[in-house]
Amino acid sequence: MTRLLCFYLIFSAGFQQLYAQKSDTQKLDELKFRIKQATYYDSSTVFSLGKQCIQLAKSLKRENEIGYVYQYYGSFNYYKNNLKEARNYYYKSIAIGEKTKDFKLINSTRIRMTFLILDQDVLKAEDDFRALLKAAKKGNYIDNQLEIYNGLGIMFEARLMYDKATESYLQGLRISEKHHQKYATAYLLNNLALLKLKAKKYDEAKKDLERALILATETNESRLRLNVLNNLGLVTHQLKDFKGSIRHYKQTVAEAKKIGFPSGIIAAYINLSSSYLDNKQLPEASRTSDSALAIVETYHDPLFLINSYLMRGMVSTKQKDFKTAEKCVDSIRSILKSYNDPNYRKELIMLQSTLASEKGNYKQAYQLEKEFNSLSDSIREVSNEQEQTRLQTIYGKERMENELTDLNQRNKLLHTENKLKSANYRFTFLGILSLFMLTLAVIYIYNVRKSRKIKSVFSQKLIEQIDEERSRISKDLHDDIGQSLAVVKSKLNLFTTGKIAQIDGVDSEIGDILEQTRVLSHQLHPAALEKIGLERALNSIIEKTQSGTDIVCSFEFTAEEKPIDKETSSQIYRIIQECISNTIKHAHASALKVSIERRNGELIIQYRDNGIGIPDSQDRNGLGLLTIRERTAIIGGKLDLKTGHKKGVSLTITI
């Protein structure tokens, strides 16, 4: 019984120790996972968790795990572009791997060191990757093999060898699916989708990304999930599915906030704002671009600042908030003084062109568009020349012939394309200008013809009126004055021949003839106007109208402070005379009112009656109104006529 109890106690203690060790191992794996997730952005998390991980590894006597921690430190510095520090940590990791005989760790760290030389010497990087792949296959390091195939794909993409890049990713994908490596499958699918995005195979890219998102979610890989969501937003945006891209970018923002990734949040907000803008949701686009600016202004990254101001400027331009858009332009200009990037200068010119176009300054917009195209051409040519130089360094003259030919053809195509684009812009501008000039010409010709027609009608009616007036004067002279003179002459002849002894009443008859002559003279020219002035002359015809008709007349004159010149007085008199004549003949009015006053330095003449008015259907270009318009124009006045059926007439002249 005692032996059995001792055995139980020993077994129990061993089990507890094994359980505790298993629990610490799980904790170690969790710490490593969290460090790996934080290597993109969070230095405090990386190094604080790394310290815990190192202490736990020492307690578990698993020194090789410390090598992985140093590897994560190196990756963190690599993402921060601190390559020297990254290389030092990688060397420490390899040293621990060599000490502990962990060849998988050595192989894994050397893969990451190969990425350090990828930009400087791609041929050496390719040789190193292939050597490491051979070692990984020999040791059956599946994770390492997948990372190498991914690295080869990235390298071939940088060399514009997209077929080989696709082949590398697919080789890795077949292995990951065979060994059920969900995380590797997800990042390989993501990179394949980006290649398809470049090739404009958007539907295929979307399918790969949707599958990658499921796998990234299942493996709880927040960093990868963030990238996949952002890329899904890019693809759906290209497919013009703006609601879909908005949904994905919202998820990207949430994911970036969850893991505390500032640059990821900024980029997601900028992309989200772009989708809102293309979906015509301007208030939402404005809010999200403001959110990006609020973060980036504390982050002080010039690239993100420029992108945020570009997006805010574009949104403000579409909202017609030109003041805010111009502030964004000024902010970008200020940043570009110390960060002179031609690509961002090109984007600034495009923003300025769009702003000028929205403000209606099409000439400036056209000039900026030309400047944009010219700069784009220069950037492409410089980029292609740099790419040629880089490829020459990599391959040498013989291996470059095919790719150089391709680049030269591309330059020629770009040059031709830009010539066509420039010609199209010129033709479009000239077409719009021609249409505008043609419209102006049509309007001008129409107005000239209309004016000529009105003048022709006026001249014709004026001639008719003159003829009528001459006829009336002739009749008055013949019937009245002529007959009266004939009677007087007859009496004088009888008297001189002695047929009558006296000529009583001749003086009275001659007086009547003089009165008739005076009345006719006054009708032709109002002499009273020169003798007694405009106010009394108008008052006279108003009194005669009231005494000679049933119309109640009213007259007000309050323009005494400044005398009215002779020509203006004559025209005003004739206008009022014409108005009264029209009222008597046509209006069936019971009252009329004439007022002349000075108001704010202007002479205001108003004529109103309560007659039947001029119906809308009736021609308002009769001789009377045409005469009034002509007289108003002669004295530099402005005529305003208000009338309608049974609404009377209200005529105002402002001089």
C-alpha positions, 0 to 999 in steps of 0.5 A: 500500500505504501509503495502504491501511494509513493508511485501515485505521488511520483506519477502525480508530480510528473504529470503536473510538471508535464502539464505545466511545461505544456502550458508554457509551450502553448504560451510561448507559441502564442507569444511568438504569434503575437510578435509576428503579427506586430512586426509591421507596426508596433515596436513596443509590442514586438520588443516587450513580448519578445522579452517575455518570450526570451525569458520563457524560452530560457526557462523551458531550455529552448534556446532556439526559440530565442533565435526566432525572436531575433528573427522577428526583431530583424523583420520588424526593422526590415519593414521599418527600412532599417536594413543594417539593424535588421541584418544584425538581428538576422546574424544573431538568429543564425548564430543561435541556430548554428549553436542549437543545430536548428537548421530550419531556423537557419534556413528560415532566417537566410530566406529573410536575409535574401530579401535584404539584397533583392533590390541591390542584386536580384541575380544573387537573390535568385541564386540564394533562393534556389540554394535555400529551396534545395536545402528546404526540400532536403530537410522537408521544411514545408513552411520554408519552401512556401516562403521561398516560392513566395520570395521567387514570385516577388523577385520575378514580379520586380523583374517584370517576368510575370509568367515566372512569377505566376509559376512560382506562386502556383508551385507554392500554392500546390504545396500549401494546399497539399499540406493544408497550410491555410496561412501560406495558401492565403498569402500566395492567393493574395499575391496571385490576385495582385498579378491578375489585378495588374493584368486586369483580370478582375473577376479572377482576382476577386475569386482568389482574394475572397478565398484568401480572406476566408483562410486568413480569418480562419487562421486569425492572421489579422495582418494578412486579413488587413492586406486581403481586405484592402486588395478586395477593395481595389479589385471591386473598385476596378469592377465599378462595384463601389458599394462592394469596395466601400464595404471592404474598405470599411472592414479594412479600417476596422481591422487596421484599428483593431491591430493598431496599425496607423498607416493601414488606417490612413490608407484605408480611409483614403481608399474608402474616400475614393470609393465614396467619391466615385459612388457620388456619396460626397458627404461620406467621402468628405468625412473619411478624407477628413479622418485620414487627414486627422490621423496623418497630421499627427503621424507626419508622413509626407507621402500619406500627407500628400495622398490625404490632401489630394483626396480631400482636394478632389472631394472638395472640388466635386462639392464646389468647396473651392476654398478648401480645395485651394487650401489642399493645393497650397498644402501639397505645394508646401510639402513638395518643396522639401519632398519633390516627387514628380509623380505627386507633382503630376497628381497635384497638376491633375487636381488643379486641372479638375479644380479649374474645370469645375470653376469654369476656367476651361482654358486654364484646365486645358493648359494644366491637362497639357502640362499633366500629359507632358510630365506623365510622358517624362516620368514614363520615359525616365522610368523606362530608361531606369528600368532598362539600365537596371535590366542591363546591370542584371542580365548583360547585353545579350539577355537584355535584347528581347526586353529592351525591344519590348521597352522600346516598343512600349515607349513608341506606343506610349509616345503615339498614344500620348500624341493621339491623346493630345490631339484628341484634347485639342480637337475636343477643345476646338470643337467646344470652342467652335460650337460656342462661337457658332452658338454666339453667331446664331444668337447674334444673327437672330438678334440682328434679323429681329432688330432689322425686322422691328425697325422695318415694321417701325419704318413702314408704320412710321411712313404710314403715320406720316402719310396719315398726318400729312393727309390730316393736315392737308384736310385741315388746311383745305376744309377749315383754313382754306375755306375760311380764307376763300370766304374772306377773299370773296368778301374782299373782291366784292368790296373792291369791285363795289358790289358791297358797301362794307365788309363787316365781320372780316376781322372776326373771320380772320381771327378764327383763321389765325386760331385754327392756324395756331391750333394746327401749329401746336399739334405739330410742335408744342410751343408751350413747352418752350415757353412754360416748361414741361411741368405746365405743358403736361399739366395743360394736356392733362386738364384738356384730357379731363375736361374733354373726356370722362377720364379722371386724370391725376398729375404729380411732378416732383423733379424741380431740383434739377432742370430737364434739358430741352430734348428730354422734355420734348421726348417726355412730352411726346411719350405722355401725349402718345400714352394719353392718345392710346388710353383715349382711343383703345383702353376704355379707361376711367382714370389715368395718372402721370407722375415725374420724380427724381429718385436716387439720382434718376428721373422716373416717369410713370404712366398708369391707367385702369383700362382693359390693358393689352392682352398677352395674345395681342402684338405689342409691337404696334406703332405707338409702343414702337414710337415710345421705345424709340423716344425712350432710347433717344434720351438714354432711358430704360422702358418697363411695360407691365400690362395684361388682359383687364390689368390696365397699363403701367409704363415706367421710364428710368433716365 
